[in-house]
Amino acid sequence: MSKSTTANLKHDGQGSNLALDPRRWKALFLLSLAQFLVILDTSIIGVALPTIQQQFGFSQAELQWIFSAYVIVFGALLLLGGRLSDILGQRKIFAIGFAILTGASVLAGLAPTGDILIAARALQGIGAAFIAPAAMSMVLNLFTVPRERSKAMGIWGAAAPAGGTAGVFLGGVITAYVDWSWVFLINVPIGIMVLGLARPLLPRGSKQKGRVDYPGAVSITAALITLVYAIVTANDNGWTSIPTISLLLASAGLFAGFAAIQKRSKSPLIPPAIFRVRNLLASNIVMALLGAAWIPMWFFLNLYLQQIQGYGAFESGLALLPMTAAIMILMVGASSRIISRIGVKTSMVVGLGLLAVAMALFATMPSGSGSFMTHVLPASLAAAGGMSLAYIPVLMSAVSHARQEESGLASGIVNTSYQIGSALGLAIIVALASAQTLHESSSGLELVDAMNSGFHIAFIAAAIVAAAAAVVAWLAIKKSDPSGTKEAPMAAA
């Protein structure tokens, strides 16, 4: 065993040789399952929304909050979840998060009213915000040897996009053949299993001295929620309306208040020095842009299959399976080897570029005689390849220079970047697509053709965002050696 490898096997802050622990791969499976479930809950409700709308009598504006309540709370509380996991221990926060998510899923599945369902979705978001940064921090601390870390990050990272895409398929199956409530209740047996296995398989994690910056947590959470709420409701209120402008100004004021709190706090939620690391700041910008491109692509592809090509819920989910399978195979089987050969930065730029090409291909899909084999499958596989090459390198670049005691915080920041980027990107691109559809339909174009024209604008906008992410990655992220050793100087190593 080399000296460099031996140095990476020291301890986790409590004296245990985690890299030699035979449980680490079983722990990785459990943590990957957690990540899969957290992202699954974002997408699984999509196909069930019309049925839920009919049962509870939601208006179109109210219906969106079944999706938005989860994403907004999830994204806004990730920073707090990351900080709590650093101070109280990753396993403890992970278990608390799963307990909240499981209980909220029961409430959502059995909700007697629409208001209770939306509240339950917000509670699910709280649980997810505790789970995600704690899980990622444990993966980083369990795997400190560069080669093992690359493989582990490939497996763990594959769970996120796979969960998002698989959610569409599972939501279609459950809604078509069981009952919509099971898109929430499916979490319960999985949650119970994870809680039962957490103590025997997962390390307690390191605990750091310090206090939680609750004023900072409240202000940044309020700022993010207000910002996303302003964007989501701008489609109905109007982008230049008084309510939208007032919300944006309120959000800006809350962000300014948060910055002032961070400067004065002895234990700031986000130490200002953390963003002085060039790669960490640039990588979080890239991650936000990646989410702003990927989620709208998935959203509009599902709409295209059902509303333009006439696929049913089950058929639409089935059509997305090749993309899911390709992501999982490439991330687990090829990503780590590619990163080792060409480096983190090059892999990231190539992946984002390929993703932009795939989205541009989606923008050519016809409205009448579209063929799955010709117009959907090639672009889907290209998108899977792009996501597989880009996602893990962005994660590695975002967290690799954080000290071990700040790994939960760094994980929370990068997850927040993805979730907030996703919410903002989706809201803005939906607005662009809707405006194009309205313009074309008012010009006398058939509704299906007008809708498809709007979808084309959405895919082009997503392609531009992905291309912008590639440019930021190329210009702003420092290049490391292909082995990735410079990307993982954890404090304990």
N, C-alpha and C positions, 0 to 999 in steps of 0.2 A: 504493500500500500504506500503511495507516495506521501511526501510530507504535506503537500497541499491538501490532499484528501484527508489526511489525519487531522489537519488543522480544522477542517470543516466538520469534524465529528465530535467536537468538544462537548457542548451541552446546550440546553435550552434555557439556561438561567436557573435551573433547579438541580443540575448535576446529572441529568439523565442523557444517555447517548441516543438521541432520537433518531439519528440517521441510521443507526444499527438496530433500532427497535423493529422486530419482525411484524409488529402490528401496523406499521406506518402505511402499508399499501391497503390494508383493510380500512384504516382510518381515512385514507384518500377516497376510497369508494363511498364511504359514508358522507364525507364532505362534498364530494361531487354530486351525490344524490340530493343533498341539501340545496346546492346551487341550481341543479336542474329543476327542483320543485319551486324555488323562489321565482325563477324566470318563467316557468310553466304557468304560474298563477297570473302572469301578465297577459298571456295570450289565450289561455284555454277558454276564457269566457266569450271570446269574439263571436264564434258561431252561435252561441246560445243567446246572444243579446236580443234578437227579434222575439224569441219565445218569452224571455224575461219581460220584455216591454209589453207584450200582450197580457201577461198574467197580472202585472202590477199597474198597468195603465200609465207607464212613463211617457212623457213627451220626449222628443228627440234630444232636447237640451238636458233633460234629467237623465236620460239613458247613458250619456257619455260618462257620468260620474261613477258608474259601476267600474269602468276602466280607470278613470282619472283619480278616483279616491285612493286606489291602491298605489298607483305610480307616483303620485305627488307625495304622499306620506312616506313611501319607501325611499324615494330620492332625497327628501328633505331631512330625514332622520338618520341617514347613513353615517354622517359625520359624528353624531352623538353615539351611535352604536359602535363605531370604530374606537372612539375614545374610551367608552365604558369597557370594551374588551381589553384595552391596554391596561387599565387601572384595576379592574376586578377579575380579570382572567378570561381567556378566550372561551374555554369550555363552559364556564358558568353563563356567560352572555349568550352563547350559542344555544344552550338548553333553555334559557328563559325565552329566547326568541321563538324556539320551536313550540314551547308551551303556549305562547300567545297566538302563534299562527294556527296551531291545531284547534284551540278553543274558538278562535274567530271563524275558522272554516265550518265548525259545527253550527255556529250562529248564522253564518251566511246561507248554508244549505237548508236550514230550517226557518229562515226569516219569514215572519208572517206579513211584514209590510216592506215596501220599497225603501223607506227611510232606514229601517233596521238593516236591510241588506247593504246599503251604501255605508253605514257606520261599521258594519262587519268587515267590509272591504278595506276601510281605513285601518281597522285593527290588524288585519292581515298585513298591511303595509308596515305597521310598527314591528311586528314579528320578523318580517323579512329584513328590515333595516338593522336588526340586531344580529340576524343569522349571517348575512352576506359578508360583512367585514371580519367577523370572528372566524368564519370558515376559511376565508382567504389567508388571514394571518396565520392560522394553524398550518395550512399547506406550506406557506413560506418557511415557517419555523421547523416543520417536520423534515423538509427536504432542503438541506444546505449545500450538498455537493452539486456543482453546476450541472453535470449530466443528468443526475436524478431529478434535479429541480426542473429542468427543461421538459423531461418526460412527464413529471407530475403536473406541471402547469398545462401541458397539452391535454392531459386527461381531464383535469379540473376545468380548464377553459372550454373544452368541448361541451361541457354540460350546459353552459349558458345559451349559446345559439341553438343547440339541440333542443333545449327546453322550450325556447320561444317558438321554434318551428313545430315541434311535436305537439305543443299545446293546441295548435290549430287542428291537427288531425284527431287528437283525443277528444277535443271539444265537439268535433263533428260526430264522432262515433257515439259519445255519451248522449249528446242531444238527440241524435237520430234513433238510438236503440234503447236508451235507458230513461233518464230524466235529467233536465237541466241542473237540478240541485246537486247532482253528483259531480259537476265540474268543481264544486267546492268540497263536497264530502270525500272526494278521492284523496284529499290531503290527510284525512284523519288517520287511517291505518298506517300510512307512511310516517306521519308525525309520531305516532305511538312507537313504531319500530325504531325510529331514529333516537327518540328519547331513551328507549331501553338499551340501545347500544352505545350511547354517547360516553357513559362513564367507563365501561370496560375497554373501549377502543381509542378514545381521544385523550391526549395529554391535557393536564389541567391548564397548561399555558403559563407564561410568565406574568407576574403582577408587578406593576410599576407604582412607585410612590407618586402621589399627586392628587389633585382634586379635579372634579369635573367642572368645567366652565359652563354652568347652567345658564347664566345670562347670555353668553355667547351662543349656546345651543338654541335658546329660545329665539334670539334675534335672527340667526342665519336660517333657522327652520321657517320662521314667519316670512322672511324675505323670499326664500325659494318658493314657498307655497303661494305667496301673493303674485310672484312673477309668473309661475306656471298657470295659476288661475286666470291671470290677465290674458295670457296668450290663448288658453283654451276657450275662454268666453268671448274673445275678440271676434270670432267668426259670426257670433250672433249680435254682439253689441256694436260692432264696427271698430276698425283699427284706430280711427280718429275720434271716436266717441268720448264723451266725458268720463263714463265709467272705466273704459280701458286706459285712458291717459292717467286718471286718478290712481288706478291700481299700479300702473308702471311707476308713477312718481312715489307712491307709498313703498313699493319694493325697493326703489333706489334709496330712499331714506333709511329703510331697515338695513340694507347692505352697508350704508355709511355708518350707521349705529354699530353694526357688528364689527366693522374695521376699527372704530374707536375703542370698543370693548377689548378687542384683541391687543391693542397697543398698551392698555392700562392693566390688563389682567396678569397676575403672577403665574397662572397656569392656563394660558389661552387654549381654546379648542383647536385652533390652527396656528401653531407658532409661525410668525411671519418668516422666520428663517427657512422654513421647509420649502417655500417657493423660490428661494434663492438658488436652489439646485435646478439648473437649466432643464435637464431631462425630465424632471418631475413635472414642472410647469407645462412644458411643451407637450409631454405625453398626455396630460389631462385634457389639454385642448384637442389633441388628436382623438382621444377617447370620446369626448363629447360630440365631435363631428362624426365619428364612426356610428355612434348611436343615432344621431340625427339623420344618417343616411340609411342604416340597416332597418330600423323599425318602420319607417314609411314604405320602404321597398316591400317588406313582408306584408304590411297592411294593405297596400294597393294591389299586390299580386293576388292576395286572397279575394279581394273585391272583383278583380278582373275575371278570375276563374268562375265566380258565382254569378256576377251580374252581367258580364259580357258573353262568356262562353256557356253559361247555363249549367254549370256544375252544381250538384247538390252538396250538402255539408260534408258528407262522407267522401264523395269523389274529390272535392277540393282538398281535403286533408290528405287523401291518398296521393294527389298530384304533388304535394310538397314533401313526401317521404324521400325521394331521391336526394333532395337538397340536404335534408336532415342526416341521412345516412352518409353522404359524402363529407359533410362537416365532421362527423364523429370519426370516420375512418381517417381522414386527413390529419385532424388535430392529434389523434392518438398515435397514428402510425407513421406520420411523415413530418409533422411540424417541427419536432425537436431536432430531427436530423437536418432539416433544411436550415433552421436557425443556426445550428452548429457549423454548417458549411459556409453560409453567406453572411451571417451576422444578424443581429436584432434589427438594426436600422434598415438594411436592404430588404429583409423579409417584410418588414412593415410597409415600406414604400411600394414594393411590388404587389403585395396583397391589396392595398388600398387602390392602386391603379387598376388591378384586375376587377375589383369590385365596381369601380366606376364604369368600366367597359361593360360589365354584366348588366348594370342598371340602364345603360344606354341601349343595350339590346332589348331589354324589356319595353323600352319606349317605341319599339318598332312593331309590337304585337298588334295585329289587325282586329277589327271589331266583328267581322262576319265570318271569315273562313280561317280562323286561327287554328293551328295544329299544335298539339302538345309536344310532339316529337320535334317539330321544326322551330317553334317560336318560344316555348316555355322551358323545355328540358335543357337545351344548351346553355341558355342564360342562367338557369338555376344552378347548374353545375359550375359555371364560371363564378357565380356569386359565392357558392360554397368554397371554392378554391381561394377566392380573395379573402373571405372572412377567416378561413383557416390560417392563412399566412399572416394576417394583420393582427388578429385579436390578442394572441398570446404575447407577441413582441411588445404591443402597446402596454399590456399589463406588466410585463417584466421591466420595461423602461420606466414605468410610473412608480414602481415600488422598490426597485433594486437599490436605490441610494438612500432609502430611509433607514434610520437606525432600528435595531430590533425592537426597542421599547416604543417605537412609533409605527410599527408595522400595521397595527390595527387602524391607526389614523390614516396612514397612506392608503390602505385598502378601502377605507370608507370614502376617501376623497375620490379615488379613481372610479369606484362604483357610483358615487354621486354624479360624477361627470357623465357617465354613460346614461344613467336614468334621466337626469335633467336634460341632457342633450336629446335623448329619445323623445321626451315629452314636448320640448320646444320644437324640435324638428318636425314631429308629426303634426302639431298644431299649425305651424306655418305652411307646411306643404299641403295639408288638407285645404287650407284657405286658398292657396294658389290653384289647386285642382278644381275646387268648387267654383272659383271665379271663371276659370276657363270653360267649365261645363255650362255655366249660366250664359256666358257670352255666346258660345256655339249654339246652344239651344234657342236662344233669342234671335239668332240669325237664321233660323229655319232648319237647322240640321236635325236629323232624327235623334231621339233621346239616347239610344245606345251609342251612336257615333259621337254624340256630344260628351257622353260620359267617358268614352274611351279617349277622346281628345284630352279631357281633364287628367286621366290616368297617365297619358303620355307626358304631360307637363310635370306630373308628380315624379315619374321615373327620371326625367331629365334633371329636375331639381336635385333629386337624391344623388344622381351621378356627379353633378357639380360639387355637391358637399363632399362626396368621397374623394374627388380629385383635389379639392381644397385641403383635405386631411393629408393626402399624399404629399402635397407641396409643403405644408407645415412640417411634416415629419422629415422631409428631405433637407429643409433649410434650418430647422431649429433644434433637432435632436442630434446630440453628439454620437459619432460612430464608435462602436466598441469592437473588440476583437471577436472573430466568429465563434470562439468557444463560449462566449457569454460570461467569462469569469469576471470581467470588469463590470458586468451588469448586476453582480450579486454580492457586493461587499458588506454582508450583514455584520452587525456589530459583534455577534457571538462567534463568528467564524475566525 
